[in-house]
Amino acid sequence: MNLFPLDSKFDFFGKRYIAYGVSILMLVLSIVALSTKGINMGLDFTGGVVIEVGYPKAADLDAVRALLKKSDFPDAVVQYFGSSEAVMIRMPPVKGQNQNQLADHVLSVLKTEDAGVTMRRVEYVGPAVGQELFNSGGMALLVVLGGILVYVGLRFQLKLAAGAVLALAHDLFMVLGFVSALGIEFNLTVLAAFLALAGYSINDTIVVFDRIRENFRKIRKGSEIEVMNISTNQTMSRTVMTSLTTFLTVLSLYLFGGETLSGFSLTLLVGIVLGTFSSIYVAASLALDLGLKRKDLLKMTDKEAVADTQP
């Protein structure tokens, strides 16, 4: 059953200022969260000690995390490394201990539960390397936004491109505020989620823009708001179904993917909801308020222009 038939008549653009109010409220909350709590930077960006240990049989990561947490290593990041017998542990440096002393301490803790644990390697990642990764990640996001601006501007129109990029920046900033508010560790997997969200959100927006351009060619008598409302209603079913199936897929990843993927999947879940909201309400609305007109998307021939003026 189609929950949103092609002839549905939701007044999206007539209510766009309500959506703007919701967006502004969420942006203010994001700013408050970022200014008061900041970002919980992970070891990928702050630096720390990487310890690889080997188990005689498959390791239980939850048990390893619980053991380290009980032994005053609450910030340890534990994950498999290549196989279920190899475990990689990342943690911030401990004051008063060098990396080898810290590794020996961690190994002694692990041996209390399994005497067969062996040390495989110890590495130290300095804060300079972490800062370089953070800068590279930020640059990657800027390149994504710039590429989207160029692509949408060439394929559609500059005002639509500006609306798409502003809506995308709106989504990513609010997701960042959510990450800050919940204290989610911002590591490379969360950064990967941000890059994935950029692609996902712009894909939905492009579908709506494509239908808007198509309907401007087909519907000659309606105003810009009327044609854009029709276009958004026609793509509503596709947008909601795509978002719902993606949401359920990522939800299963969050529920069953373990602690290593929790930050990644939770970030995606929030981003999918916000991306759907902005694709429906924000991107095209911003283009409309930036002065988008029918003539911006059409190159009418003289014959078509004359036909438009006839009853």
C-alpha positions in Angstrom: 0.0 0.0 0.0 1.3 3.4 -1.0 1.1 5.7 2.1 1.9 8.8 0.0 0.1 8.6 -3.4 1.2 10.9 -6.2 -1.9 13.0 -5.8 -1.2 13.8 -2.1 -1.4 17.5 -1.3 0.7 18.3 1.7 1.5 22.0 1.8 5.3 21.6 2.5 6.4 25.0 1.3 3.5 26.9 2.8 4.6 25.6 6.2 8.3 26.1 5.5 8.7 28.8 8.1 7.6 26.3 10.8 10.3 24.0 9.6 12.8 26.9 9.7 11.8 27.4 13.3 12.4 23.8 14.2 15.8 23.9 12.4 16.9 27.1 14.2 15.9 25.6 17.5 18.0 22.5 16.8 20.9 24.6 15.6 20.8 26.6 18.8 20.8 23.5 20.9 23.7 22.1 18.9 25.7 25.3 19.5 24.9 25.2 23.2 26.1 21.5 23.4 29.3 22.2 21.4 30.1 25.3 23.5 29.5 23.7 26.9 30.5 20.1 26.3 32.8 20.3 23.3 33.7 17.2 21.3 34.8 14.0 22.9 37.8 13.4 20.7 38.9 9.8 20.3 42.4 8.3 20.4 42.5 8.5 16.7 42.8 12.2 17.0 44.3 12.8 20.5 47.0 10.1 20.4 47.6 7.2 22.7 49.0 3.7 23.1 48.1 0.8 20.8 48.5 -2.7 22.3 47.9 -5.9 20.3 47.5 -9.1 22.3 46.9 -12.7 21.3 44.5 -15.2 22.9 44.8 -19.0 22.6 41.1 -19.0 21.6 38.4 -16.6 20.5 38.4 -13.6 22.9 35.2 -12.2 24.4 35.5 -8.5 23.8 32.7 -7.6 26.3 34.6 -9.5 29.0 37.9 -7.8 28.1 36.2 -4.3 28.2 34.6 -5.1 31.6 37.9 -6.3 33.0 39.9 -3.2 31.8 37.2 -0.9 33.1 37.3 -2.6 36.5 41.0 -2.2 36.5 40.9 1.6 36.1 41.1 1.6 32.2 37.6 3.0 31.5 38.7 4.7 28.2 40.2 1.6 26.6 38.9 0.9 23.1 38.8 -2.9 22.4 38.3 -4.6 19.1 39.3 -7.6 17.1 42.3 -7.2 14.8 42.2 -9.5 11.9 40.9 -12.6 13.8 38.9 -13.4 16.9 42.1 -14.5 18.7 43.9 -11.1 18.1 42.7 -8.1 20.1 43.7 -4.5 19.7 43.5 -2.2 22.7 43.8 1.5 22.4 44.0 3.8 25.3 45.3 7.2 26.3 48.7 7.4 27.9 48.7 7.2 31.7 50.6 9.8 33.6 53.8 8.5 35.2 54.0 5.4 32.9 55.7 5.0 29.6 54.2 2.9 26.9 56.0 -0.3 27.8 55.1 0.0 31.5 51.5 0.6 30.5 51.5 -2.4 28.1 52.9 -4.6 30.8 50.3 -3.4 33.3 47.5 -4.1 30.8 48.9 -7.6 30.0 49.1 -8.5 33.7 45.4 -7.5 34.1 44.4 -9.6 31.1 46.4 -12.6 32.4 44.3 -12.6 35.6 41.4 -13.9 33.4 43.4 -15.9 30.8 47.0 -16.9 31.5 47.5 -17.7 27.8 47.4 -14.1 26.7 50.5 -12.9 24.9 51.8 -9.5 23.9 52.3 -9.1 20.1 53.1 -5.4 19.7 53.0 -2.0 21.4 52.9 1.3 19.5 52.5 4.9 20.5 50.5 7.3 18.4 51.5 10.9 19.2 49.0 13.8 19.3 50.6 15.4 16.3 49.6 12.4 14.1 46.1 12.7 15.6 45.9 16.4 14.8 46.9 15.6 11.2 44.1 13.0 10.9 41.6 15.5 12.3 42.7 18.2 9.9 42.6 15.7 7.0 39.1 14.7 8.0 37.9 18.3 8.2 39.4 19.0 4.8 37.6 15.9 3.4 34.3 17.3 4.5 35.0 20.7 3.0 35.9 19.0 -0.3 32.7 17.0 -0.2 30.6 20.2 0.3 32.5 22.0 -2.5 32.1 19.1 -4.9 28.4 19.0 -4.2 28.1 22.7 -4.8 29.8 22.4 -8.2 27.8 19.3 -9.2 24.4 20.6 -8.3 25.2 24.0 -9.8 26.2 22.5 -13.1 23.4 19.9 -13.2 20.5 22.2 -12.0 21.0 25.8 -11.0 23.1 27.8 -8.6 20.3 28.7 -6.2 19.4 25.0 -5.9 23.0 24.2 -5.3 23.2 26.8 -2.6 20.1 25.4 -1.0 21.5 21.8 -1.1 24.8 22.7 0.4 23.3 24.9 3.2 20.9 22.0 4.0 23.7 19.5 4.0 25.8 21.8 6.3 22.7 22.2 8.5 22.4 18.3 8.8 26.1 17.7 9.6 26.3 20.5 12.1 23.2 19.3 14.0 24.5 15.7 14.0 27.8 17.1 15.4 25.8 18.8 18.1 24.1 15.5 18.9 27.4 13.7 19.1 28.6 16.4 21.5 25.5 16.3 23.7 25.7 12.5 24.1 29.4 12.5 24.6 29.9 10.0 21.7 33.6 9.5 21.1 34.5 11.2 17.9 36.9 8.8 16.1 37.6 7.7 12.6 34.5 5.6 12.4 32.3 8.5 13.4 34.1 10.7 10.8 33.3 8.0 8.2 29.6 8.2 9.3 29.7 12.0 8.6 31.1 11.4 5.1 28.5 8.7 4.4 25.7 11.0 5.6 26.9 13.7 3.2 26.4 11.3 0.3 23.1 9.9 1.6 21.5 13.3 2.3 22.5 14.8 -1.1 21.1 11.8 -2.9 17.6 12.4 -1.4 17.9 16.1 -2.2 18.9 15.4 -5.8 15.8 13.2 -6.3 13.5 16.0 -5.2 15.4 18.6 -7.3 15.1 16.4 -10.4 11.3 16.1 -10.0 11.0 19.9 -9.4 12.9 20.6 -12.7 10.8 18.0 -14.5 7.5 19.5 -13.3 8.6 23.0 -14.1 8.7 21.8 -17.7 5.4 20.0 -17.6 3.2 22.3 -15.4 3.2 25.7 -17.0 0.4 27.4 -15.1 1.3 26.8 -11.5 3.3 29.2 -9.3 6.8 28.2 -8.1 5.4 27.1 -4.7 2.6 25.1 -6.2 4.9 23.2 -8.6 7.5 22.5 -5.8 4.7 21.3 -3.5 3.5 18.9 -6.2 7.1 17.7 -6.8 7.8 17.1 -3.2 4.5 15.2 -2.7 5.3 13.0 -5.7 8.7 12.0 -4.3 7.4 11.6 -0.7 6.7 7.9 -1.0 10.2 7.2 -2.4 11.9 9.4 0.2 10.2 7.9 3.2 10.6 4.3 2.1 14.2 4.8 1.3 14.9 6.4 4.6 12.9 3.8 6.5 14.7 0.8 5.0 18.1 2.5 5.5 17.1 3.4 9.1 16.2 -0.2 9.9 19.4 -1.5 8.4 21.5 0.9 10.4 19.4 0.1 13.5 20.3 -3.6 13.2 23.9 -2.5 13.0 23.5 -0.5 16.1 21.8 -3.3 18.0 24.0 -6.2 17.0 27.2 -4.5 15.8 28.8 -4.2 19.2 30.5 -1.3 21.0 33.0 -0.8 18.2 30.3 0.3 15.7 27.9 1.9 18.2 29.2 5.5 17.6 29.2 5.0 13.8 25.7 3.5 13.6 24.1 5.9 16.2 25.5 8.9 14.2 24.0 7.5 11.0 20.6 6.9 12.6 20.4 10.6 13.7 21.7 11.7 10.3 19.2 9.7 8.4 16.3 11.3 10.2 17.7 14.8 9.8 18.6 14.2 6.2 15.1 13.1 5.4 13.7 16.2 7.2 16.1 18.6 5.3 15.4 16.9 1.9 11.7 17.5 2.3 11.6 20.9 4.0 14.9 22.7 4.0 16.9 22.3 0.8 14.2 23.3 -1.8 12.7 25.9 0.7 16.1 27.7 1.0 16.4 27.7 -2.8 12.9 29.2 -3.0 13.7 31.9 -0.5 16.9 32.6 -2.3 14.8 33.7 -5.3 14.4 30.5 -7.4 12.1 31.1 -10.4 10.7 29.0 -13.1 12.9 30.7 -15.7 16.0 29.7 -13.7 15.4 26.1 -14.6 13.9 26.4 -18.0 15.4 27.5 -21.3 12.1 28.0 -23.2 11.9 28.4 -26.9 9.9 31.3 -28.3 7.1 28.9 -29.2 6.8 27.7 -25.6 7.0 31.2 -24.2 4.1 32.3 -26.4 2.1 29.2 -25.5 2.6 30.1 -21.8 0.9 33.4 -22.3 -2.2 32.0 -23.9 -5.3 30.9 -22.0 
